Amino acid sequence: MHVAKLFLKRLHSISTQLFLIFFVSMLVPIAVGGYLSYKKSTSIVEKQVSAVAQQTINQLSDKIHFITKKYEDISMILMYSQAIQKAIEPDSLDTEYDKEKQRTEALRLISSMMTNSPELLHIYVFDDKKKYSVFDSTIDRIDHWQTGWYKSILEGDGRPVWFGVSNKSYISETDMGIPVFAMGRTLRNVETGRVIGVIFIEIRGSILAKEVNAVRFAQKGFAYIADASHKYVYHPNNIFNGVASDFPLYDQIDKFTYRENSYLEIPSVLENGWRVNGIVPVQELIGESQQIRSMTITIAIVSIFWALIVGFFISRKISLPLIHLCKLMKRSESGDLSARSRMTGKNELGQLGLSFNKMNEKIQALINRVAEKEAEKKKAEIRALRYQINPHFLYNTLNSIRWMAKLGKTHDVANAVTNLVYLLESSIERKGLFVPLGEEIELLEKYMVIQQYRYSNQLSMKIHCPEHLKQIMIPRMLLQPIVENSIFHGIAPKEEPGNIDISIMEDGFNIVVYIHDDGIGIPKEKLPELMKMKENESRTRGMTRIGLSHVDQTLKLYYGKDAGVTVQCTSGKGTTVRLVFGKQQNGEEFSHVQSVVS
């Protein structure tokens, strides 16, 4: 009784109520969501795997259809060939010489077809009167006119009749040492339509085996080909070829049970009556679903324990102070920045209260500084971008150095490391934001040394710059991003040696820089996008993340709106980037800009 009263008392507590509400509100969505997620994910996995399997079988069917269609076309060529027609019915010819000549011409046609199709083993044309048959070789071991395949072809009445893979030749009935399959059709007189013989073609079975064996579903899944009577035309296990299949026949994807195991059958029917079927064990099909179920259960259990802990913590430590803090926030939201929190303890809530008080104290000051900060923001972004060295560049450079070290090219290793150190020092701006143009040119040369190691000396660069212009002060690493783009987006994709020409000249009070590469160029439709700055733009290729738009903004920031970047290109012939900026010998006029950015 005492325990019940204690429980009711606890139940009336706001802390307990908040805990129960929080716990139940988390437990129900976790349980329901986990179950629905598992069912949905299982269904999606099965559908996706089934769709992939169906697509694979369809592709295999198309390949098999293409193979069979090729030989049906060959038989049609033979059927309508005048040489074959006359060789089978030479009675209209006057002399034995003419008959033998016609037979030779027919054999030449057959030989040319076999030469063009190495997978063909034999092509035979049998006269139904057993008088004027045409062969690609002499076959006299059996009476072909009494064989089952000959009668099947006659019963086909002109339609192509296919015979599955066998280790024995259908013609000689001897072991060929390789698997073979065959097709045949009746030969009719073109003018009268009367059956005058049979065309029979034997083909290497390896072309079927190659396509079928390439299809695998999980570990135990496989594909096979069966004929209309459901006998195996081809099975990955050769002992089943010609044997009736135990698997059921379906016209669409369906499940079945075979020897206490569940399988999924993916069927496809060819025009010649063959069926290409894929067999996938269901256990392997839903293997990923079982992993999802285990993960869902694990997440649910962990979430329940987490809900217990967080619910207890929130109910005891957060609920009341948060209500008080929310009221103060509403006052601040209405514009009363004099609101102050009494929570000044050392725990998180106390720190939150202190932070709230400090926030109100600084909001007014922050409002006054917004305009100034926004003005400085663009300069800070441009400067920050110059510090970003892409990991891919470092990785590729260090990997190249590692291989040179393995090959014993110590001189090349030392040279590459020296140039890399120079680039890293330049990127962190130890000497200030502005550098002489000559130092920037030296940076490009060292950068090109590294790129030449990376691309096996497939790159070359020429720089034309008057000596007196090398003292001009320019923003650090201004030209390197343009050269980088020329290498990665212009020269590298064409997989041929490439050249970069840089020309620097005076034009009145301005400096003009032309950077030309003989790369693949830029499509005209993409040119307008090059100079557009995208918010949160992220590039992951090249040494820096400074694109053309950033270089253009840098020039306009330091030299005015008349400075900037323009791009000209011819698709397949290269790209030319033109930079225009003011001429300055010592950089003193930029001191105000440097102080702001620094």
C-alpha positions as CSV (number, residue, x, y, z in Angstrom):
1,M,0.0,0.0,0.0
2,H,2.8,2.3,0.9
3,V,4.6,1.6,-2.3
4,A,1.4,2.3,-4.3
5,K,1.0,5.7,-2.6
6,L,4.6,6.5,-3.3
7,F,4.2,5.6,-6.9
8,L,1.1,7.8,-7.3
9,K,3.0,10.7,-5.6
10,R,5.8,10.2,-8.0
11,L,3.4,10.1,-10.9
12,H,1.9,13.5,-10.0
13,S,5.4,15.0,-10.2
14,I,6.0,17.2,-13.2
15,S,9.5,15.7,-13.4
16,T,8.0,12.2,-13.7
17,Q,5.3,13.2,-16.1
18,L,7.9,15.0,-18.3
19,F,10.1,11.9,-18.2
20,L,7.2,9.5,-19.2
21,I,6.0,11.8,-22.0
22,F,9.5,12.1,-23.4
23,F,10.2,8.4,-23.1
24,V,6.9,7.3,-24.6
25,S,7.1,9.9,-27.3
26,M,10.5,8.6,-28.3
27,L,9.8,4.9,-27.9
28,V,6.6,4.8,-30.1
29,P,8.2,6.5,-33.1
30,I,11.3,4.4,-32.7
31,A,9.4,1.2,-32.6
32,V,6.9,2.0,-35.3
33,G,9.5,3.8,-37.5
34,G,12.0,1.0,-37.1
35,Y,9.4,-1.7,-38.1
36,L,8.1,0.3,-41.1
37,S,11.7,1.2,-42.1
38,Y,12.7,-2.5,-42.0
39,K,9.6,-3.6,-44.0
40,K,10.1,-0.8,-46.6
41,S,13.8,-1.3,-46.9
42,T,13.3,-5.1,-47.3
43,S,10.8,-4.5,-50.0
44,I,13.0,-2.0,-51.8
45,V,16.1,-4.2,-51.6
46,E,14.1,-7.2,-53.1
47,K,12.6,-5.0,-55.8
48,Q,16.0,-3.4,-56.7
49,V,17.8,-6.7,-56.7
50,S,15.0,-8.2,-58.8
51,A,15.1,-5.3,-61.2
52,V,18.8,-5.6,-61.6
53,A,18.5,-9.3,-62.1
54,Q,15.8,-8.8,-64.7
55,Q,17.9,-6.2,-66.5
56,T,20.9,-8.6,-66.5
57,I,18.8,-11.4,-67.9
58,N,17.3,-9.1,-70.6
59,Q,20.8,-8.0,-71.6
60,L,21.8,-11.7,-71.8
61,S,18.7,-12.4,-73.8
62,D,19.6,-9.6,-76.2
63,K,23.1,-11.0,-76.6
64,I,21.9,-14.6,-77.2
65,H,19.3,-13.3,-79.7
66,F,21.9,-11.4,-81.5
67,I,24.0,-14.5,-81.8
68,T,21.1,-16.7,-83.0
69,K,20.0,-14.0,-85.4
70,K,23.4,-13.9,-87.0
71,Y,23.3,-17.6,-88.0
72,E,19.7,-17.4,-89.1
73,D,20.7,-14.6,-91.4
74,I,23.6,-16.8,-92.7
75,S,21.1,-19.6,-93.4
76,M,18.8,-17.1,-95.3
77,I,21.7,-16.0,-97.4
78,L,22.5,-19.6,-98.3
79,M,18.8,-20.3,-99.0
80,Y,18.5,-17.6,-101.6
81,S,21.9,-18.1,-103.1
82,Q,21.8,-19.0,-106.8
83,A,25.0,-20.9,-106.4
84,I,23.5,-23.1,-103.7
85,Q,20.3,-23.5,-105.6
86,K,22.0,-24.7,-108.8
87,A,24.5,-26.9,-106.9
88,I,21.6,-28.8,-105.2
89,E,19.6,-29.0,-108.5
90,P,22.2,-29.1,-111.3
91,D,20.1,-31.2,-113.7
92,S,19.4,-28.0,-115.7
93,L,23.2,-27.7,-116.4
94,D,24.5,-29.2,-119.7
95,T,27.8,-30.8,-118.8
96,E,29.6,-32.4,-115.8
97,Y,32.1,-29.5,-116.0
98,D,29.3,-27.0,-115.5
99,K,28.0,-29.0,-112.6
100,E,31.3,-29.3,-110.9
101,K,32.0,-25.6,-111.5
102,Q,28.6,-24.7,-109.8
103,R,29.5,-27.0,-106.9
104,T,32.9,-25.3,-106.5
105,E,31.2,-21.9,-106.5
106,A,28.8,-23.0,-103.8
107,L,31.7,-24.3,-101.7
108,R,33.5,-21.0,-102.2
109,L,30.5,-19.2,-100.8
110,I,30.4,-21.5,-97.7
111,S,34.1,-21.2,-97.2
112,S,33.9,-17.4,-97.2
113,M,31.2,-17.4,-94.6
114,M,33.2,-19.6,-92.4
115,T,36.3,-17.4,-92.8
116,N,34.3,-14.3,-91.8
117,S,32.9,-16.2,-88.8
118,P,35.7,-18.2,-87.1
119,E,33.2,-19.6,-84.6
120,L,31.5,-21.6,-87.3
121,L,32.6,-25.3,-87.3
122,H,30.7,-26.7,-90.3
123,I,28.2,-25.6,-92.9
124,Y,26.4,-28.4,-94.8
125,V,23.7,-28.4,-97.5
126,F,22.0,-31.8,-97.9
127,D,20.1,-32.6,-101.0
128,D,16.9,-34.5,-100.1
129,K,17.5,-36.9,-103.0
130,K,21.0,-37.7,-101.7
131,K,22.7,-36.8,-105.0
132,Y,24.1,-33.3,-105.0
133,S,24.9,-32.4,-101.4
134,V,27.3,-29.5,-100.7
135,F,29.8,-29.8,-97.7
136,D,32.6,-27.7,-96.5
137,S,34.5,-31.0,-95.9
138,T,33.9,-34.7,-96.7
139,I,31.6,-36.4,-94.2
140,D,30.8,-40.0,-94.9
141,R,30.5,-41.6,-91.4
142,I,26.7,-41.7,-91.0
143,D,23.6,-41.5,-93.1
144,H,22.5,-37.9,-92.3
145,W,19.1,-38.3,-94.0
146,Q,18.1,-40.7,-91.2
147,T,19.1,-38.7,-88.2
148,G,16.7,-37.1,-85.8
149,W,18.0,-33.6,-86.4
150,Y,17.4,-34.0,-90.1
151,K,13.8,-35.0,-89.6
152,S,13.3,-32.2,-87.1
153,I,14.5,-29.6,-89.6
154,L,12.0,-31.0,-92.2
155,E,9.2,-30.8,-89.6
156,G,10.2,-27.2,-89.0
157,D,8.9,-26.4,-92.5
158,G,11.3,-23.6,-93.3
159,R,11.6,-22.2,-89.8
160,P,15.0,-22.2,-88.2
161,V,15.4,-25.2,-85.9
162,W,17.9,-24.9,-83.1
163,F,19.8,-27.7,-81.3
164,G,21.4,-27.2,-77.9
165,V,25.0,-27.5,-76.7
166,S,26.5,-31.0,-77.0
167,N,30.0,-32.4,-76.7
168,K,29.4,-34.5,-79.8
169,S,29.2,-33.3,-83.3
170,Y,25.7,-33.6,-84.7
171,I,27.1,-34.5,-88.1
172,S,29.7,-37.1,-87.2
173,E,28.3,-38.1,-83.8
174,T,31.8,-38.1,-82.4
175,D,33.3,-36.2,-79.5
176,M,34.6,-32.9,-80.8
177,G,36.6,-32.1,-77.7
178,I,34.7,-28.8,-77.5
179,P,31.0,-28.0,-77.0
180,V,29.0,-27.3,-80.1
181,F,25.4,-26.3,-80.9
182,A,23.7,-26.1,-84.2
183,M,20.8,-24.8,-86.3
184,G,19.2,-25.9,-89.5
185,R,16.3,-25.0,-91.8
186,T,14.8,-26.5,-95.0
187,L,16.1,-25.3,-98.4
188,R,13.4,-24.5,-100.8
189,N,13.4,-23.9,-104.6
190,V,13.2,-20.1,-104.9
191,E,10.8,-20.3,-107.9
192,T,8.6,-23.3,-107.0
193,G,8.8,-23.2,-103.2
194,R,9.5,-27.0,-103.1
195,V,11.7,-28.4,-100.4
196,I,15.0,-29.5,-102.1
197,G,17.3,-30.0,-99.2
198,V,18.4,-29.0,-95.7
199,I,20.9,-26.3,-94.5
200,F,22.8,-27.3,-91.3
201,I,25.2,-25.2,-89.4
202,E,27.4,-26.3,-86.5
203,I,28.8,-23.6,-84.2
204,R,31.3,-23.5,-81.3
205,G,29.4,-23.6,-78.0
206,S,32.0,-21.3,-76.4
207,I,30.2,-18.2,-77.6
208,L,27.1,-19.2,-75.6
209,A,29.2,-20.3,-72.6
210,K,31.0,-17.0,-72.6
211,E,27.9,-14.9,-72.3
212,V,26.0,-17.2,-69.9
213,N,28.9,-17.9,-67.6
214,A,29.5,-14.1,-67.3
215,V,26.2,-13.7,-65.5
216,R,26.3,-14.3,-61.8
217,F,23.8,-13.6,-59.1
218,A,25.3,-13.4,-55.6
219,Q,27.3,-16.6,-54.9
220,K,25.1,-19.5,-55.9
221,G,22.8,-17.8,-58.5
222,F,23.3,-18.6,-62.2
223,A,21.7,-18.4,-65.6
224,Y,20.9,-21.1,-68.2
225,I,19.2,-21.5,-71.6
226,A,16.4,-24.0,-72.2
227,D,14.4,-24.9,-75.3
228,A,10.7,-25.0,-75.7
229,S,10.5,-28.5,-74.1
230,H,12.4,-27.2,-71.1
231,K,15.6,-29.1,-71.9
232,Y,18.8,-27.4,-71.1
233,V,20.3,-25.9,-74.3
234,Y,23.2,-24.6,-72.2
235,H,23.9,-25.1,-68.5
236,P,27.0,-23.8,-66.7
237,N,27.5,-27.4,-65.6
238,N,28.0,-29.2,-68.9
239,I,26.6,-32.6,-67.6
240,F,23.1,-31.1,-67.6
241,N,23.2,-30.1,-71.3
242,G,20.3,-31.8,-73.1
243,V,18.7,-32.9,-69.9
244,A,15.2,-31.8,-68.9
245,S,15.2,-29.1,-66.3
246,D,13.6,-29.6,-62.9
247,F,12.9,-26.0,-62.4
248,P,9.3,-24.7,-63.1
249,L,8.5,-22.5,-66.1
250,Y,7.3,-19.0,-65.4
251,D,6.4,-16.2,-67.8
252,Q,7.4,-13.5,-65.3
253,I,9.6,-13.1,-62.2
254,D,8.3,-15.5,-59.5
255,K,9.5,-17.6,-56.5
256,F,9.5,-21.3,-56.2
257,T,10.8,-24.0,-53.8
258,Y,13.3,-26.6,-55.0
259,R,14.8,-29.2,-52.6
260,E,13.6,-27.2,-49.6
261,N,15.3,-24.0,-50.7
262,S,13.6,-21.0,-52.1
263,Y,14.6,-19.5,-55.4
264,L,13.7,-16.6,-57.6
265,E,13.3,-17.2,-61.3
266,I,13.8,-14.4,-63.8
267,P,12.7,-15.6,-67.2
268,S,13.1,-14.2,-70.8
269,V,11.9,-15.9,-74.0
270,L,13.7,-15.6,-77.3
271,E,12.2,-15.5,-80.8
272,N,13.5,-19.0,-81.6
273,G,11.7,-20.5,-78.6
274,W,14.7,-20.7,-76.3
275,R,14.2,-19.4,-72.7
276,V,17.0,-17.5,-70.9
277,N,16.3,-18.0,-67.2
278,G,18.1,-16.6,-64.1
279,I,18.0,-18.5,-60.8
280,V,18.7,-16.6,-57.6
281,P,18.6,-18.1,-54.1
282,V,16.1,-16.1,-52.1
283,Q,18.3,-16.4,-49.0
284,E,21.1,-14.5,-50.7
285,L,18.6,-12.1,-52.2
286,I,17.3,-11.0,-48.7
287,G,20.8,-11.2,-47.0
288,E,21.0,-7.4,-47.0
289,S,17.5,-7.2,-45.6
290,Q,18.5,-9.4,-42.7
291,Q,21.4,-7.1,-42.0
292,I,19.0,-4.1,-42.1
293,R,16.7,-5.9,-39.6
294,S,19.6,-6.6,-37.2
295,M,20.7,-3.0,-37.5
296,T,17.2,-1.7,-36.9
297,I,16.8,-3.8,-33.8
298,T,20.2,-2.6,-32.5
299,I,19.3,1.0,-33.2
300,A,15.9,0.6,-31.5
301,I,17.5,-0.9,-28.3
302,V,20.2,1.8,-28.1
303,S,17.6,4.5,-28.7
304,I,15.4,3.2,-25.9
305,F,18.3,3.3,-23.4
306,W,19.2,6.7,-24.7
307,A,15.6,7.9,-24.3
308,L,15.7,6.7,-20.7
309,I,18.9,8.6,-19.9
310,V,18.0,11.8,-21.8
311,G,14.4,11.8,-20.5
312,F,15.6,11.5,-16.9
313,F,18.2,14.3,-17.4
314,I,15.7,16.6,-19.1
315,S,13.0,16.1,-16.5
316,R,15.3,16.9,-13.6
317,K,17.7,19.4,-14.9
318,I,16.3,21.3,-17.9
319,S,12.6,21.7,-17.8
320,L,12.1,24.5,-15.3
321,P,15.2,26.5,-16.2
322,L,14.3,26.3,-19.9
323,I,10.9,27.7,-19.2
324,H,12.4,30.7,-17.5
325,L,14.9,31.2,-20.2
326,C,12.2,31.0,-22.9
327,K,10.3,33.8,-21.2
328,L,13.5,35.9,-21.3
329,M,14.0,35.1,-24.9
330,K,10.5,36.3,-25.8
331,R,11.3,39.6,-24.1
332,S,14.4,39.9,-26.1
333,E,12.6,38.9,-29.2
334,S,10.1,41.8,-28.6
335,G,13.1,44.2,-28.5
336,D,13.8,44.4,-24.7
337,L,17.5,43.8,-24.6
338,S,17.6,44.6,-20.9
339,A,16.3,41.1,-20.0
340,R,18.8,39.2,-17.8
341,S,18.9,35.5,-16.7
342,R,19.3,34.6,-13.0
343,M,20.9,31.3,-14.0
344,T,24.6,31.9,-13.4
345,G,25.8,28.5,-12.1
346,K,28.8,26.6,-13.5
347,N,26.8,23.9,-15.2
348,E,25.6,24.0,-18.8
349,L,22.3,25.8,-18.0
350,G,24.2,28.4,-15.9
351,Q,26.6,28.9,-18.8
352,L,23.7,29.2,-21.1
353,G,22.2,31.9,-18.8
354,L,25.5,33.8,-18.7
355,S,25.8,33.5,-22.5
356,F,22.3,34.8,-22.9
357,N,23.2,37.8,-20.8
358,K,26.4,38.4,-22.8
359,M,24.5,38.0,-26.0
360,N,22.0,40.8,-25.1
361,E,24.9,43.0,-24.1
362,K,26.7,42.5,-27.4
363,I,23.8,42.4,-29.8
364,Q,23.6,46.2,-30.1
365,A,27.4,46.4,-30.7
366,L,27.1,43.6,-33.3
367,I,24.3,45.4,-35.1
368,N,26.5,48.5,-35.4
369,R,29.3,46.4,-36.9
370,V,27.3,44.4,-39.4
371,A,27.8,46.8,-42.3
372,E,31.6,46.9,-41.6
373,K,31.8,43.1,-41.3
374,E,29.9,42.6,-44.5
375,A,32.3,44.9,-46.3
376,E,35.3,43.0,-44.9
377,K,33.8,39.6,-45.5
378,K,34.5,39.4,-49.2
379,K,38.2,40.4,-48.6
380,A,38.5,37.7,-45.9
381,E,37.0,35.0,-48.2
382,I,39.4,35.8,-51.0
383,R,42.4,35.7,-48.5
384,A,41.1,32.5,-46.9
385,L,40.8,30.8,-50.2
386,R,44.6,31.4,-50.7
387,Y,45.4,29.2,-47.7
388,Q,43.6,26.2,-49.0
389,I,45.9,23.5,-50.3
390,N,43.9,20.7,-51.8
391,P,44.7,17.2,-50.3
392,H,44.5,15.6,-53.8
393,F,47.4,17.8,-55.0
394,L,49.5,16.9,-52.0
395,Y,48.5,13.2,-52.3
396,N,49.4,13.0,-56.0
397,T,52.6,14.9,-55.5
398,L,53.8,12.8,-52.5
399,N,52.7,9.6,-54.3
400,S,54.9,10.6,-57.3
401,I,57.8,11.4,-55.0
402,R,57.3,8.0,-53.3
403,W,57.6,6.1,-56.6
404,M,60.6,8.1,-57.7
405,A,62.2,7.2,-54.3
406,K,61.4,3.5,-55.0
407,L,63.0,3.8,-58.4
408,G,66.2,5.3,-56.9
409,K,65.7,8.7,-58.6
410,T,67.2,10.6,-55.6
411,H,67.9,13.7,-57.6
412,D,64.3,13.9,-58.8
413,V,63.0,13.3,-55.3
414,A,65.1,16.1,-53.9
415,N,64.1,18.4,-56.7
416,A,60.4,17.6,-56.3
417,V,60.5,18.0,-52.5
418,T,62.3,21.3,-52.8
419,N,59.7,22.7,-55.2
420,L,56.9,21.4,-53.0
421,V,58.3,23.1,-49.9
422,Y,58.6,26.4,-51.9
423,L,54.9,26.1,-53.0
424,L,53.7,25.4,-49.4
425,E,55.7,28.4,-48.1
426,S,54.2,30.6,-50.8
427,S,50.7,29.5,-50.0
428,I,50.9,30.6,-46.3
429,E,52.0,34.2,-47.3
430,R,55.0,34.5,-44.9
431,K,56.2,37.5,-46.9
432,G,53.0,39.4,-47.1
433,L,49.9,39.5,-49.4
434,F,51.7,41.1,-52.3
435,V,54.8,39.8,-54.0
436,P,57.0,40.9,-57.0
437,L,55.8,39.5,-60.4
438,G,59.2,37.8,-60.7
439,E,58.6,35.8,-57.5
440,E,55.2,34.8,-58.9
441,I,56.9,33.6,-62.1
442,E,59.4,31.6,-60.1
443,L,56.4,30.0,-58.2
444,L,54.8,29.0,-61.5
445,E,58.1,27.4,-62.7
446,K,58.4,25.4,-59.5
447,Y,54.7,24.4,-59.7
448,M,55.3,23.3,-63.3
449,V,58.3,21.2,-62.2
450,I,56.0,19.2,-59.9
451,Q,53.3,18.8,-62.5
452,Q,55.9,17.6,-65.0
453,Y,57.0,14.9,-62.6
454,R,53.3,14.0,-62.2
455,Y,52.6,13.9,-65.9
456,S,55.9,12.3,-67.0
457,N,57.2,15.5,-68.7
458,Q,54.2,15.8,-70.9
459,L,53.8,19.5,-70.0
460,S,55.9,22.5,-71.1
461,M,55.5,26.2,-70.2
462,K,57.1,29.3,-71.7
463,I,57.0,32.7,-70.0
464,H,57.7,35.9,-71.8
465,C,58.1,38.8,-69.4
466,P,60.4,42.0,-69.7
467,E,62.9,42.2,-66.9
468,H,61.7,45.6,-65.7
469,L,58.1,44.3,-65.1
470,K,59.3,41.6,-62.7
471,Q,59.4,44.2,-60.0
472,I,55.7,44.9,-60.3
473,M,53.8,43.9,-57.1
474,I,50.8,41.7,-57.5
475,P,48.6,39.6,-55.2
476,R,50.3,36.4,-54.2
477,M,49.4,33.3,-56.2
478,L,47.4,35.3,-58.7
479,L,48.5,33.4,-61.9
480,Q,48.9,29.9,-60.5
481,P,45.1,29.1,-60.4
482,I,44.9,30.0,-64.1
483,V,47.8,27.7,-65.0
484,E,46.3,25.0,-62.8
485,N,43.0,25.2,-64.8
486,S,44.9,25.1,-68.1
487,I,46.6,21.8,-67.0
488,F,43.7,20.0,-65.4
489,H,40.8,21.2,-67.6
490,G,42.6,21.9,-70.8
491,I,45.7,19.7,-71.3
492,A,45.2,16.7,-69.1
493,P,41.9,15.5,-70.7
494,K,43.4,15.3,-74.2
495,E,46.1,12.7,-73.0
496,E,48.7,14.3,-75.3
497,P,51.7,16.6,-74.6
498,G,50.6,20.1,-73.9
499,N,52.1,23.6,-73.9
500,I,51.3,26.7,-71.9
501,D,52.4,30.1,-73.1
502,I,52.4,33.1,-70.8
503,S,53.0,36.6,-72.1
504,I,53.2,39.7,-69.8
505,M,53.3,43.2,-71.3
506,E,52.5,46.8,-70.6
507,D,49.5,48.6,-72.0
508,G,49.7,52.2,-70.8
509,F,49.2,52.2,-67.0
510,N,48.0,48.6,-67.0
511,I,49.7,45.2,-67.0
512,V,48.2,42.6,-69.4
513,V,48.8,38.9,-68.9
514,Y,47.9,36.3,-71.6
515,I,47.9,32.7,-70.5
516,H,47.3,30.4,-73.5
517,D,47.1,26.6,-73.5
518,D,46.7,24.2,-76.5
519,G,44.2,22.0,-74.6
520,I,40.7,20.8,-75.5
521,G,39.1,24.2,-75.0
522,I,35.8,25.1,-73.4
523,P,32.4,24.7,-75.0
524,K,30.8,28.0,-75.8
525,E,27.7,27.3,-73.8
526,K,29.9,27.0,-70.6
527,L,31.8,30.2,-71.0
528,P,29.2,32.4,-69.3
529,E,29.3,30.1,-66.2
530,L,33.0,30.4,-65.7
531,M,32.8,33.9,-64.3
532,K,29.8,33.3,-62.1
533,M,30.5,33.0,-58.4
534,K,28.3,30.3,-56.8
535,E,27.5,30.5,-53.1
536,N,29.2,27.7,-51.1
537,E,31.1,26.8,-54.2
538,S,33.4,23.9,-53.5
539,R,36.1,22.6,-55.8
540,T,38.1,19.5,-55.1
541,R,40.5,19.4,-58.0
542,G,43.8,21.3,-58.3
543,M,46.2,22.9,-55.9
544,T,43.9,25.7,-54.7
545,R,40.2,26.3,-54.6
546,I,40.5,29.7,-56.4
547,G,38.5,29.6,-59.7
548,L,38.4,32.2,-62.4
549,S,35.6,34.1,-60.6
550,H,37.8,34.5,-57.5
551,V,40.8,35.7,-59.5
552,D,38.5,38.2,-61.2
553,Q,37.1,39.4,-57.9
554,T,40.6,39.7,-56.5
555,L,41.7,42.0,-59.3
556,K,38.6,44.1,-59.0
557,L,39.0,44.4,-55.3
558,Y,42.6,45.6,-55.4
559,Y,42.7,47.4,-58.8
560,G,39.2,48.7,-59.4
561,K,36.3,47.7,-61.7
562,D,38.4,48.2,-64.9
563,A,40.6,45.2,-63.9
564,G,39.5,41.6,-64.3
565,V,39.6,38.4,-66.3
566,T,38.3,37.5,-69.7
567,V,38.3,34.1,-71.4
568,Q,38.5,33.3,-75.1
569,C,38.6,29.7,-76.5
570,T,38.2,27.6,-79.6
571,S,36.9,24.1,-78.9
572,G,39.7,21.6,-79.6
573,K,42.4,24.3,-80.1
574,G,42.9,25.7,-76.7
575,T,42.0,28.5,-74.3
576,T,43.4,32.0,-73.7
577,V,42.8,33.8,-70.4
578,R,43.5,37.5,-70.3
579,L,44.2,39.4,-67.0
580,V,44.3,43.2,-66.8
581,F,45.4,45.1,-63.7
582,G,47.1,48.3,-62.6
583,K,50.9,48.8,-62.7
584,Q,52.6,49.3,-59.3
585,Q,56.3,49.1,-58.6
586,N,56.5,48.8,-54.8
587,G,53.0,48.1,-53.6
588,E,52.8,51.1,-51.3
589,E,49.4,52.2,-52.6
590,F,48.0,48.8,-51.5
591,S,49.0,49.2,-47.9
592,H,45.5,50.2,-46.9
593,V,44.1,47.1,-48.5
594,Q,46.7,44.8,-46.9
595,S,46.0,46.2,-43.5
596,V,42.3,45.6,-43.9
597,V,42.7,42.0,-45.1
598,S,45.4,41.3,-42.5
